[in-house]
Amino acid sequence: MIDLLELHKMFILRHLKPGDVAIDFTMGNGHDTEFLSKAVGPRGHVYAFDIQQAAVDSTRERLEKSDCPPNYTLIHASHHLVLDYVKTPIRAGMFNLGWLPGGDKSITTMRETTMPAIEAAISLLDRDGILIIAIYPGHHEGDAEGEMIRNYLPSLPRYKYCATILRILNSPDSPYFFMIEKRNKPDAPSKEAPSQ
């Protein structure tokens, strides 16, 4: 059977190497932040965002207890403000949309900030970089976020990005994820009109 969380890690580690920069766009309880911190190692850096102070506190406690290197910056702010905090290209980014596990389910990621965050993440993505966006359907905002992203990703230029969806077809309420990979080559040159 497919384990979506293991697939997230497998795809991320195809791109992310020690010394790289990564972002956890939805910190939650810090599981992805911990994974990214250990993957990039002492020479790399991880930025993590969440609007809830409880998430920041929980993540800090997890990172300190799990012997992560001091290579992370925890930011109590919305992920759509990422460009205010991160000025360097990133090799990987992870989104787990929805609510804080064990927290207030009335506080969820919202389309109004999710879409700008994804667009900003794509703008930060380095060559051979990857974004994973996990969707949790079965509630209104989760369904709407998934539809919004599914409608947006085909607009990305295919010479520059590969956008994929991985979903269990006979379990429609199960989580699924989108993956955006940036190609490891220079941008295609613009086509000029032939000279007369």
C-alpha positions in Angstrom: 0.0 0.0 0.0 1.1 3.6 -0.7 2.3 5.6 2.3 2.0 9.2 1.2 4.2 10.6 4.0 7.0 8.2 2.9 6.5 9.3 -0.7 6.8 13.0 0.3 10.2 12.2 1.9 11.4 10.1 -1.0 10.6 12.8 -3.6 12.1 15.5 -1.4 15.4 13.6 -0.9 15.8 13.2 -4.6 16.4 17.0 -4.7 17.4 18.1 -1.2 21.0 17.7 -0.2 23.2 18.7 2.8 23.9 22.5 2.7 20.7 23.4 0.9 17.9 25.8 2.0 14.4 24.5 2.6 11.0 25.9 3.8 8.3 24.3 5.9 5.4 26.5 4.9 3.0 25.0 7.4 4.9 24.3 10.6 2.2 22.5 12.5 3.8 20.3 15.2 7.2 20.3 13.4 7.4 16.9 11.8 8.3 18.3 8.4 10.6 20.9 9.9 12.5 18.2 11.8 12.8 16.1 8.6 14.1 19.1 6.6 16.5 20.2 9.3 18.1 16.8 9.4 18.2 16.5 5.6 20.1 19.8 5.1 22.4 19.3 8.1 24.5 21.9 9.9 25.6 23.7 6.7 22.0 24.1 5.5 19.1 26.1 6.7 15.3 25.6 7.2 12.7 28.3 7.5 9.3 27.3 9.0 6.1 29.3 9.1 2.9 29.2 11.1 0.3 31.7 12.2 -0.3 29.9 15.6 2.1 30.5 18.5 1.2 27.0 19.7 2.7 25.5 16.6 5.9 27.5 16.9 6.3 26.4 20.6 5.5 22.8 19.8 8.0 22.8 16.9 10.7 24.4 18.9 10.3 21.8 21.6 10.4 18.9 19.0 13.5 20.2 17.3 15.4 20.7 20.6 14.4 17.2 21.8 15.3 15.5 18.5 18.9 16.7 18.3 18.4 18.8 15.2 21.3 21.1 14.4 20.7 24.8 15.1 20.0 25.4 11.5 16.4 26.6 11.6 14.4 29.8 11.8 10.8 29.5 13.2 8.6 32.3 12.0 5.3 33.2 13.7 3.7 34.6 10.5 1.5 33.6 7.6 3.3 31.6 4.8 2.1 34.1 2.2 4.6 36.6 3.7 7.5 34.3 2.9 9.3 36.8 0.7 9.5 39.2 3.6 11.7 36.7 5.4 13.5 34.5 2.8 15.7 36.2 0.2 17.7 33.1 -1.0 16.7 30.4 -3.5 15.4 27.2 -2.0 15.8 23.6 -2.9 12.7 22.3 -1.3 9.4 23.4 0.3 6.6 21.5 2.0 3.0 22.5 2.5 0.6 20.5 4.7 -2.7 22.3 4.2 -5.5 22.2 6.7 -5.4 22.6 10.5 -2.9 22.1 13.3 -3.1 18.4 14.4 -4.6 18.4 17.8 -5.5 22.1 17.6 -8.5 24.2 16.8 -10.1 22.9 13.6 -11.8 26.2 12.9 -8.3 27.6 12.2 -7.3 26.3 8.8 -5.2 27.3 5.8 -7.2 29.5 3.5 -7.2 30.0 -0.3 -6.7 33.7 0.1 -3.2 33.1 1.6 -2.4 29.7 0.3 -2.3 30.8 -3.4 0.0 33.7 -2.8 2.2 31.4 -0.7 2.5 28.9 -3.4 3.3 31.5 -6.1 6.0 32.9 -3.8 7.4 29.4 -3.2 7.6 28.8 -6.9 9.4 32.1 -7.4 12.0 31.1 -4.8 12.5 27.6 -6.2 16.1 27.0 -7.4 17.0 24.7 -10.3 16.3 21.1 -9.5 14.1 22.3 -6.6 10.8 20.7 -5.5 7.6 21.7 -3.7 5.2 19.2 -2.1 1.7 20.4 -1.4 -0.4 18.0 0.7 -4.2 18.4 0.5 -6.7 17.1 3.1 -10.1 16.8 1.5 -13.3 16.0 3.3 -13.9 19.6 4.6 -15.0 22.6 2.6 -11.8 24.6 2.6 -9.6 21.5 1.9 -11.7 20.6 -1.1 -11.6 24.2 -2.3 -7.9 24.5 -1.9 -7.3 21.3 -3.8 -9.5 22.5 -6.7 -7.8 25.9 -6.8 -4.3 24.4 -7.0 -5.4 21.8 -9.5 -6.7 24.6 -11.7 -3.6 26.7 -11.3 -0.7 24.2 -11.9 -1.4 23.5 -15.6 -0.6 27.2 -16.3 3.1 26.7 -15.3 5.4 26.6 -18.3 6.3 22.9 -18.9 9.8 23.7 -20.2 10.6 25.0 -16.7 8.4 23.0 -14.3 6.9 19.5 -14.0 3.6 19.6 -12.0 2.2 16.3 -10.8 -0.7 15.0 -8.7 -0.6 11.8 -6.7 -3.9 10.6 -5.4 -5.5 7.3 -4.4 -8.4 7.0 -6.8 -10.5 4.5 -4.9 -10.3 6.5 -1.6 -11.4 10.0 -2.6 -11.4 11.4 1.0 -7.8 10.3 1.6 -5.1 13.0 1.6 -3.2 13.5 -1.7 -0.5 15.8 -2.9 0.8 17.9 -5.7 4.4 18.0 -6.6 6.2 20.9 -8.5 9.7 20.2 -9.7 11.8 22.9 -11.4 13.9 21.6 -14.2 17.7 21.5 -13.7 18.6 23.6 -16.8 18.6 27.2 -17.8 15.3 28.8 -18.8 14.4 28.3 -22.4 15.4 31.3 -24.6 12.7 33.4 -25.9 11.9 32.8 -29.6 12.8 35.8 -31.8 11.2 36.5 -35.1 13.4 35.4 -38.0 15.4 38.2 -39.7 14.1 39.3 -43.1 
